[in-house]
Amino acid sequence: MSELTSLTLTQVAARIRAREVSSLEVLDACIARAESVNPKLNAFLRIDAELARDAARLADAELARGRVRGPLHGVPMAHKDMFYREGVPSSCGSRIKGERPEAATATALARLDAAGAIQFGVLHMSEFAYNPTGHNAHFGPCRNPWDTARITGGSSSGAGAAVAARATYAALGSDTGGSVRLPAAFNGVTGLKPTYGRVSRAGAMPLSFSLDTIGPLARTAADCAVLLAALAGCDAHDPTASAEAAPDYVAHLGRPVKGLRLGVAMNFFTEDVEPGVGAALTESLKALESLGCEIVPVTLPDLAPMDVAGAHVLAAEAASIHGAWLRTRPDDYSPQVLARLERGLALPATKYIDALRYRGPALAAFSAAVFARVDVLHAPVAPIATPTIAETDVGASAAMDRTLGLLTRFTRPINFLGLPALALPAGFTAEGLPVGMQLVGRPFSEDLLLRLGDAFQRATDWHERAPAV
């Protein structure tokens, strides 16, 4: 990889603004890197090189005239192929979508455009964002840059792989049950699942309107802070987007974290944790304690019912969204996704309503047990190290269903509760596989999570390590 592609988003943005390097030079380095790694990883579905080069030349011309659009001026990025751009088809990882150009641009893309970013490609994803591994029967599996025999995590599979491989500085992903945090953890990058409603979902493919969130994957927490600052805020095109004022996420970085109370669960997040994952999480706690954080044991309410309720909500809402296509185009779905959607059709309405009704009491119980005692909860992203593509493929083994269940066990309850969570690289297993931790906060406490994550990354170097792909 080149020196330019090894930079973080904040570093390359500063160099472009200072005219130490041109946007076109940076873009060409990214495209070269993407074309080099993609045959091994299958992370990019499309690279729009010439359109992006035109945009980079314009960005350079604007800088020469003294115009800076925003903090991302001239920075190239690629995004999960579920964020619509007017006049351009989006596949959503499927055979059904992508047949005609989209009518409008997603608010998230429009806000990154306004901040000066340049999109140069679209990234692999699970079919309709509906599996946690990165398998895709239509486009093939996305492969992990640390070990190409292993999964990337889904559904933002290409985003995790491309950011880790230094082929893009950042990428938009979606998180409905862990789809930002799992790829972040399994690929050794940083990923933010915001509070439900913090980022507009207008113009992004829906999966579950009660659970969907949009968040960035990048190299560092500081990068994610810059991106969230561009993305956050209410939107007339999305009635679920919150009017809660967005703080200056970047300004909060670098403030002391000494005295913050960091919760460590005595139950649930300790179950089924493999030794290599547990050892990395223990070391991450020591690093946070060395920064002056107070480690506080907490006992959680039973999260298993929250996990089940989240699964019911997702199943019912996804089936509702896909109802027309399930009737008219069932053969265009892969067997796995078709089976999951059909299970949603069979879910009784009473179970769905009960799950929605349970959400408020569940959040109250969780907040009383956790946030009445601590500022942030520390937990693994997943209890197991990154599994292989073969062992998580459909019908691979009798243990496959258990493995798939474990992947989202520690992430899906957080979506059900609507809470923000920041996934950070926390170490490696003995086999050299990345391990991720997540910091979970109160609603709209992304500024605190990013500040704590940034402090952790100033004290450790896990996020600086790159795969030899």
Long-range contacts (C-beta under 8 A, 24 or more apart in sequence): 1-33, 1-166, 1-466, 2-29, 2-32, 2-33, 4-29, 4-30, 5-29, 5-30, 5-33, 5-166, 5-167, 6-166, 6-466, 7-169, 8-169, 8-218, 8-219, 8-220, 8-222, 8-223, 9-72, 9-75, 9-169, 9-170, 9-218, 9-219, 9-220, 9-223, 9-226, 9-227, 10-220, 10-222, 10-223, 10-226, 12-75, 12-169, 13-71, 13-72, 13-73, 13-74, 13-75, 13-226, 16-59, 16-63, 16-73, 16-74, 16-75, 17-63, 17-68, 17-73, 17-74, 19-63, 19-64, 22-56, 22-60, 22-74, 23-56, 23-57, 23-59, 23-60, 23-63, 23-73, 23-74, 23-75, 23-76, 23-118, 24-53, 24-56, 24-57, 24-60, 26-56, 26-74, 26-75, 26-76, 27-52, 27-53, 27-56, 27-76, 27-118, 27-120, 28-53, 30-76, 30-120, 30-167, 30-168, 30-169, 31-76, 31-120, 33-165, 33-166, 33-167, 34-78, 34-120, 34-121, 34-162, 34-167, 34-168, 37-145, 37-162, 37-165, 37-167, 37-469, 38-167, 40-143, 40-145, 40-148, 40-469, 41-142, 41-143, 41-144, 41-145, 41-148, 41-161, 41-162, 41-165, 41-469, 42-124, 42-139, 42-140, 42-141, 42-142, 42-143, 42-158, 43-123, 43-124, 43-142, 43-143, 43-152, 43-157, 43-158, 43-161, 43-162, 43-165, 43-167, 44-78, 44-121, 44-122, 44-123, 44-124, 44-158, 44-162, 44-167, 45-81, 45-91, 45-121, 45-122, 45-123, 45-124, 45-139, 45-158, 46-81, 46-121, 46-122, 47-78, 47-120, 47-121, 48-119, 48-120, 48-121, 48-122, 49-120, 51-120, 52-76, 52-118, 52-119, 52-120, 52-121, 55-118, 56-118, 59-116, 59-118, 68-116, 69-114, 69-115, 69-116, 70-114, 70-115, 70-116, 70-230, 71-115, 71-116, 71-226, 71-229, 71-230, 71-250, 72-112, 72-115, 72-116, 72-117, 72-226, 72-227, 72-230, 73-115, 73-116, 74-116, 74-118, 75-116, 75-117, 75-118, 75-169, 75-170, 76-117, 76-118, 76-119, 76-120, 76-168, 76-169, 77-112, 77-117, 77-118, 77-119, 77-120, 77-168, 77-169, 77-170, 77-171, 77-172, 78-119, 78-120, 78-121, 78-122, 78-123, 78-158, 78-162, 78-167, 78-168, 78-171, 79-109, 79-119, 79-122, 79-123, 79-159, 79-171, 79-172, 80-122, 80-123, 80-125, 80-155, 80-156, 80-158, 80-159, 80-171, 80-172, 80-173, 80-174, 81-122, 81-123, 81-124, 81-125, 81-158, 82-125, 82-129, 82-174, 82-204, 82-205, 83-108, 83-109, 83-172, 83-203, 83-204, 83-205, 84-109, 84-203, 84-204, 84-205, 85-109, 85-119, 90-122, 90-205, 91-122, 91-139, 92-125, 92-127, 92-128, 92-129, 92-205, 93-124, 93-125, 93-126, 93-127, 93-128, 93-129, 93-136, 93-138, 93-139, 93-155, 94-127, 94-128, 94-138, 94-332, 94-333, 95-138, 95-332, 95-333, 96-325, 96-329, 96-332, 96-333, 97-128, 97-205, 102-203, 104-203, 105-203, 106-202, 106-203, 106-204, 107-200, 107-201, 107-202, 107-203, 107-235, 107-237, 107-238, 107-241, 108-172, 108-199, 108-200, 108-201, 108-203, 108-204, 108-214, 108-231, 109-172, 109-203, 110-203, 111-230, 111-231, 112-172, 112-227, 112-230, 112-231, 114-230, 115-230, 117-230, 120-168, 121-168, 123-156, 123-157, 123-158, 123-159, 123-162, 123-168, 123-171, 124-157, 124-158, 124-161, 125-154, 125-155, 125-156, 125-157, 125-158, 125-159, 126-154, 126-155, 126-157, 126-179, 127-333, 127-334, 127-337, 128-205, 128-207, 128-318, 128-322, 128-337, 129-154, 129-155, 129-156, 129-174, 129-176, 129-179, 129-205, 129-207, 130-155, 130-207, 130-318, 130-337, 130-340, 130-341, 131-155, 131-336, 131-337, 131-340, 131-404, 132-177, 132-178, 132-179, 132-182, 132-404, 132-407, 132-408, 133-157, 133-387, 133-389, 133-392, 133-404, 133-407, 134-161, 134-183, 135-336, 135-389, 135-392, 135-393, 135-394, 136-334, 137-334, 137-335, 137-336, 137-337, 138-334, 141-389, 143-389, 144-186, 144-187, 144-386, 145-187, 145-467, 145-469, 146-187, 146-188, 146-386, 146-432, 146-433, 146-434, 146-467, 146-469, 147-386, 147-431, 147-432, 147-433, 148-469, 149-388, 149-389, 149-390, 150-186, 150-386, 150-387, 150-388, 150-389, 150-433, 151-186, 151-386, 151-387, 151-388, 151-389, 151-392, 152-183, 152-186, 152-187, 153-178, 153-179, 153-182, 153-183, 153-184, 153-185, 153-186, 153-187, 153-386, 153-407, 154-179, 154-182, 154-183, 155-179, 156-180, 156-183, 156-191, 156-217, 157-183, 159-183, 159-217, 160-184, 160-186, 160-187, 160-189, 160-191, 160-217, 161-187, 163-187, 163-189, 163-217, 163-218, 163-219, 164-188, 164-189, 164-466, 164-467, 165-466, 165-467, 165-469, 166-466, 169-218, 169-219, 169-223, 170-216, 170-217, 170-218, 170-219, 170-223, 170-224, 170-227, 171-216, 171-217, 171-218, 172-214, 172-215, 172-216, 172-217, 173-214, 173-215, 173-216, 173-217, 174-204, 174-205, 174-207, 174-212, 174-213, 174-214, 174-215, 175-212, 175-213, 175-214, 175-215, 175-411, 175-415, 176-207, 176-208, 176-211, 176-212, 176-213, 176-314, 176-415, 177-211, 177-310, 177-314, 177-408, 177-411, 177-412, 177-415, 178-381, 178-382, 178-407, 178-408, 178-410, 178-411, 178-412, 178-415, 180-213, 180-215, 180-216, 180-217, 180-423, 181-381, 181-411, 181-421, 181-423, 181-436, 181-438, 182-381, 182-382, 182-407, 182-408, 182-411, 183-217, 184-217, 184-381, 184-423, 184-424, 184-425, 184-436, 185-381, 185-382, 185-423, 185-425, 185-434, 185-435, 185-436, 185-437, 185-438, 186-382, 186-386, 186-433, 186-434, 186-436, 187-434, 188-425, 188-428, 188-434, 188-436, 188-462, 188-463, 188-465, 188-467, 189-217, 189-218, 189-219, 189-425, 189-463, 190-217, 190-218, 190-219, 190-220, 190-221, 190-223, 190-224, 190-422, 190-423, 190-424, 190-425, 190-453, 190-457, 190-463, 191-215, 191-216, 191-217, 191-218, 191-224, 191-422, 191-423, 192-216, 192-224, 192-227, 192-228, 192-420, 192-421, 192-422, 192-423, 192-446, 192-449, 192-450, 193-411, 193-414, 193-415, 193-420, 193-421, 193-422, 193-423, 194-228, 194-232, 194-420, 194-446, 195-242, 195-418, 195-419, 195-420, 195-443, 195-444, 195-445, 195-446, 196-240, 196-415, 196-418, 196-443, 197-240, 197-241, 197-242, 197-244, 197-418, 198-228, 198-232, 198-241, 198-242, 198-244, 198-246, 198-420, 198-444, 198-446, 199-228, 199-231, 199-232, 199-241, 200-231, 200-233, 200-234, 200-235, 200-237, 200-238, 200-241, 201-238, 201-240, 201-241, 202-235, 202-237, 202-238, 202-241, 203-237, 206-321, 207-314, 207-317, 207-318, 207-321, 208-313, 208-314, 208-317, 208-318, 208-321, 209-240, 209-317, 209-321, 210-313, 210-317, 210-356, 211-310, 211-313, 211-314, 211-317, 211-415, 211-416, 213-415, 219-463, 220-454, 220-457, 220-463, 221-253, 221-422, 221-424, 221-450, 221-453, 221-454, 221-456, 221-457, 222-250, 222-253, 222-450, 222-454, 222-457, 224-422, 224-450, 224-453, 225-249, 225-250, 225-252, 225-253, 225-450, 225-454, 226-250, 228-446, 228-450, 232-446, 242-444, 244-444, 247-447, 248-447, 249-446, 249-447, 249-450, 252-447, 252-448, 252-450, 252-451, 253-450, 253-451, 253-454, 254-451, 254-454, 255-451, 256-292, 257-288, 257-291, 257-292, 257-293, 257-451, 257-452, 257-455, 258-291, 258-292, 258-293, 259-292, 259-293, 259-294, 260-292, 260-293, 260-294, 260-375, 260-376, 260-448, 260-452, 261-293, 261-294, 261-296, 261-373, 261-374, 261-375, 261-376, 262-288, 262-289, 262-293, 262-294, 262-295, 262-296, 262-374, 262-375, 262-376, 262-377, 262-378, 262-452, 263-296, 263-297, 263-298, 263-370, 263-373, 263-374, 263-376, 263-377, 263-378, 264-295, 264-296, 264-297, 264-298, 264-377, 264-378, 265-297, 265-298, 265-299, 265-300, 265-377, 265-379, 266-297, 266-298, 266-299, 266-300, 267-299, 267-300, 268-300, 268-302, 268-303, 268-304, 269-300, 269-379, 269-380, 269-410, 271-383, 272-383, 272-384, 272-406, 272-409, 273-380, 273-383, 274-383, 274-384, 274-385, 274-429, 276-385, 276-429, 276-430, 276-431, 276-433, 276-435, 277-380, 277-382, 277-383, 277-384, 277-385, 277-429, 277-435, 278-380, 279-427, 280-426, 280-427, 280-428, 280-429, 280-435, 280-437, 281-378, 281-380, 281-426, 281-427, 281-435, 281-437, 283-426, 283-427, 284-378, 284-424, 284-426, 284-427, 284-437, 284-456, 284-460, 285-378, 287-456, 287-459, 287-460, 288-378, 288-452, 288-456, 290-459, 291-455, 291-456, 291-459, 293-452, 296-373, 296-374, 298-369, 298-370, 298-373, 298-374, 298-377, 299-369, 300-366, 300-369, 300-370, 301-362, 301-365, 301-366, 301-369, 303-366, 303-413, 305-358, 305-362, 306-358, 306-362, 306-366, 306-413, 306-416, 306-417, 307-408, 307-409, 307-412, 307-413, 307-416, 308-355, 309-354, 309-355, 309-358, 309-359, 309-362, 309-416, 310-355, 310-412, 310-413, 310-415, 310-416, 311-412, 312-347, 312-351, 312-352, 312-354, 312-355, 313-352, 313-355, 313-356, 313-416, 314-344, 314-412, 315-340, 315-343, 315-344, 315-347, 316-344, 316-347, 316-349, 316-351, 316-352, 316-355, 317-344, 318-344, 319-343, 319-344, 319-345, 319-347, 320-344, 335-394, 336-394, 359-416, 359-417, 359-418, 362-416, 362-417, 363-417, 363-418, 363-419, 366-417, 366-419, 367-442, 370-440, 371-442, 375-441, 375-448, 376-439, 376-440, 376-441, 376-445, 376-448, 376-449, 376-452, 377-439, 377-440, 377-441, 378-437, 378-438, 378-439, 378-440, 379-410, 379-437, 379-438, 379-440, 380-410, 380-435, 380-436, 380-437, 380-438, 381-410, 381-411, 381-423, 381-436, 381-437, 381-438, 382-406, 382-407, 382-409, 382-410, 382-411, 382-436, 383-409, 383-410, 385-429, 385-431, 385-433, 385-435, 386-433, 386-434, 410-438, 411-438, 414-438, 414-440, 418-443, 419-443, 420-444, 420-445, 420-446, 420-449, 421-449, 422-446, 422-449, 422-450, 422-452, 422-453, 424-453, 424-456, 424-457, 424-462, 424-463, 425-462, 425-463, 425-465, 426-462, 427-462, 428-462, 428-465, 434-462
